[in-house]
Amino acid sequence: MNITSVFATTTADDGFKFFLLLLAVVGLILLGKWSSRLGASSGDGALPETPTFAADEPPGPRPFAPGGDQIAASFPNDPSLGKIRMKNFFFEKTDALSGPPDRNEFADDLHIELYDSDSGNGWWQSYFVATPQGLAQILRDRSWKYLHAREILVLPRYDLEEIRRAAVTRIINDHEFFKPDPGSEEEVL
């Protein structure tokens, strides 16, 4: 082995290592750009769509609202739901029992886990719940000219029982399970 071959081997190995390092840096930059776009808002003034959850997959973290199962258990059985039961009922950011500091200014995502004991099926239903002042605050905070949301409940002020009733009404109106059979004699207005 002579000195020329040692330098040639070292230079080739160094070039390969430099190429791998450069490739890793470019990969990290592209990964950073891609991940920053995941959290970026669309800028169109719309609230992000409420995600749907499988019955065995609870929605995101609940840092300020523990005990969704206990809250659901504390509600009276609602005859209009039939055999459907609420297993979980919680807001993403707000403790449902204590509510917001100002009951007139509220906006948060509500997640409800429902369970049908007859079929053994469960599912999650989510709504964006707000008061008019809460909606106005969102518009001001985000400098939006408008907002829209598909599953939204607007109440005059935060009242947990009224929110529960409104959610039950929406669940009944939105699901085929609660609609009368086409052959029944009931008339729907």
C-alpha positions as CSV (number, residue, x, y, z in Angstrom):
1,M,0.0,0.0,0.0
2,N,1.5,3.3,-1.0
3,I,0.7,6.9,0.2
4,T,-1.3,7.8,-2.9
5,S,-3.8,5.0,-2.4
6,V,-4.2,5.9,1.3
7,F,-5.1,9.5,0.4
8,A,-7.4,8.4,-2.4
9,T,-9.3,6.0,-0.1
10,T,-9.6,8.7,2.7
11,T,-10.8,11.3,0.2
12,A,-13.4,8.9,-1.3
13,D,-14.6,7.9,2.2
14,D,-14.7,11.6,3.3
15,G,-16.7,12.5,0.1
16,F,-19.2,9.8,0.8
17,K,-19.6,10.9,4.5
18,F,-20.0,14.5,3.4
19,F,-22.7,13.4,0.8
20,L,-24.6,11.5,3.5
21,L,-24.3,14.5,5.9
22,L,-25.6,16.8,3.2
23,L,-28.5,14.4,2.4
24,A,-29.5,14.2,6.1
25,V,-29.5,18.0,6.4
26,V,-31.7,18.4,3.3
27,G,-34.0,15.7,4.6
28,L,-34.4,17.5,8.0
29,I,-35.1,20.8,6.3
30,L,-37.8,19.2,4.1
31,L,-39.3,17.4,7.1
32,G,-39.4,20.7,9.0
33,K,-41.1,22.5,6.2
34,W,-43.6,19.7,5.8
35,S,-44.4,19.5,9.5
36,S,-44.8,23.3,9.8
37,R,-47.5,23.2,7.1
38,L,-49.5,20.6,9.1
39,G,-50.2,23.1,11.8
40,A,-50.7,26.2,9.6
41,S,-54.1,27.7,9.3
42,S,-55.8,28.1,6.0
43,G,-56.3,31.8,6.5
44,D,-59.8,31.6,5.2
45,G,-61.4,32.4,8.6
46,A,-62.9,29.0,9.1
47,L,-62.6,26.9,12.2
48,P,-60.9,23.6,11.6
49,E,-63.3,20.8,11.0
50,T,-64.1,18.8,14.1
51,P,-62.4,15.4,13.8
52,T,-64.4,12.2,14.1
53,F,-63.3,9.5,16.4
54,A,-63.7,5.8,16.5
55,A,-65.6,4.5,19.6
56,D,-62.5,3.0,21.1
57,E,-60.3,6.1,20.3
58,P,-60.8,9.0,22.7
59,P,-60.3,12.5,21.2
60,G,-57.2,14.5,22.0
61,P,-55.9,15.5,25.4
62,R,-58.2,16.9,28.0
63,P,-55.9,19.0,30.2
64,F,-58.6,20.9,32.0
65,A,-61.6,18.6,31.7
66,P,-61.0,15.3,33.5
67,G,-63.9,13.1,34.4
68,G,-66.0,13.1,31.2
69,D,-67.3,9.7,32.1
70,Q,-68.4,11.0,35.5
71,I,-70.1,14.0,34.0
72,A,-72.0,11.8,31.5
73,A,-73.0,9.4,34.4
74,S,-74.4,12.4,36.4
75,F,-76.9,13.3,33.6
76,P,-80.4,11.9,34.0
77,N,-81.4,9.2,31.4
78,D,-83.0,11.0,28.5
79,P,-86.0,9.0,27.3
80,S,-85.7,10.7,23.8
81,L,-82.4,8.8,23.3
82,G,-84.0,5.5,23.9
83,K,-81.4,2.9,24.8
84,I,-78.5,5.1,23.6
85,R,-76.4,6.2,26.5
86,M,-73.8,9.0,26.9
87,K,-70.6,7.4,28.2
88,N,-68.4,10.5,28.0
89,F,-69.1,14.2,27.9
90,F,-66.3,16.8,28.0
91,F,-64.9,20.0,26.5
92,E,-61.5,20.2,25.1
93,K,-60.3,23.2,27.1
94,T,-62.9,23.9,29.7
95,D,-63.9,21.9,32.8
96,A,-67.6,21.2,32.0
97,L,-68.7,21.3,35.7
98,S,-67.1,24.6,36.7
99,G,-67.6,26.2,33.3
100,P,-65.8,29.2,31.9
101,P,-64.9,32.2,34.1
102,D,-67.5,34.3,32.2
103,R,-70.6,32.3,31.3
104,N,-71.5,34.8,28.7
105,E,-68.3,34.4,26.8
106,F,-67.6,30.8,25.8
107,A,-66.3,28.8,22.9
108,D,-65.0,25.3,23.0
109,D,-65.2,21.8,21.4
110,L,-67.6,19.4,23.0
111,H,-66.9,15.6,22.7
112,I,-69.6,13.1,23.5
113,E,-69.2,9.3,23.5
114,L,-72.4,7.5,22.8
115,Y,-73.2,3.8,23.2
116,D,-76.0,1.6,21.9
117,S,-76.3,-1.4,24.3
118,D,-78.6,-3.2,21.9
119,S,-76.1,-3.3,19.1
120,G,-72.9,-2.9,21.1
121,N,-71.9,0.0,18.9
122,G,-70.3,3.2,20.2
123,W,-69.3,6.4,18.5
124,W,-68.1,9.9,19.2
125,Q,-70.1,13.0,18.4
126,S,-68.4,16.4,18.5
127,Y,-69.8,19.9,18.4
128,F,-68.4,23.4,18.6
129,V,-70.3,25.1,21.4
130,A,-70.3,28.9,21.8
131,T,-72.1,31.9,23.1
132,P,-72.5,35.0,20.8
133,Q,-69.8,36.8,22.9
134,G,-67.5,33.8,22.6
135,L,-67.9,33.8,18.8
136,A,-67.2,37.6,18.7
137,Q,-64.1,37.1,20.8
138,I,-62.8,34.4,18.4
139,L,-63.3,36.8,15.5
140,R,-61.5,39.6,17.3
141,D,-58.6,37.4,18.6
142,R,-57.9,35.9,15.2
143,S,-58.8,39.0,13.1
144,W,-61.3,37.1,11.1
145,K,-64.2,38.6,9.1
146,Y,-66.3,35.5,9.4
147,L,-66.3,31.9,10.7
148,H,-68.2,28.8,9.8
149,A,-68.5,25.4,11.4
150,R,-70.6,22.4,10.5
151,E,-71.5,21.0,13.9
152,I,-72.2,24.1,16.0
153,L,-74.4,24.9,19.0
154,V,-74.8,28.5,20.0
155,L,-76.4,29.3,23.3
156,P,-77.1,32.7,25.0
157,R,-74.8,31.7,27.9
158,Y,-72.9,28.7,29.3
159,D,-75.4,26.4,31.0
160,L,-74.3,22.7,31.1
161,E,-77.9,21.3,31.2
162,E,-79.0,23.5,28.3
163,I,-75.8,22.4,26.4
164,R,-76.7,18.7,27.1
165,R,-80.3,19.2,25.9
166,A,-79.1,21.0,22.7
167,A,-76.6,18.2,22.0
168,V,-79.3,15.5,22.5
169,T,-81.6,17.4,20.2
170,R,-78.9,17.6,17.5
171,I,-78.1,13.9,18.0
172,I,-81.7,12.9,17.5
173,N,-82.2,15.2,14.5
174,D,-78.9,14.2,12.8
175,H,-79.1,10.4,13.1
176,E,-81.3,8.0,11.1
177,F,-81.7,5.8,14.1
178,F,-84.1,8.3,15.6
179,K,-86.1,9.0,12.5
180,P,-89.5,7.3,12.2
181,D,-89.9,4.4,9.8
182,P,-91.2,5.5,6.4
183,G,-94.2,3.2,6.8
184,S,-95.2,4.7,10.2
185,E,-98.2,6.9,10.5
186,E,-96.4,9.7,12.5
187,E,-96.2,13.0,10.7
188,V,-93.0,14.9,11.0
189,L,-93.1,18.7,10.8
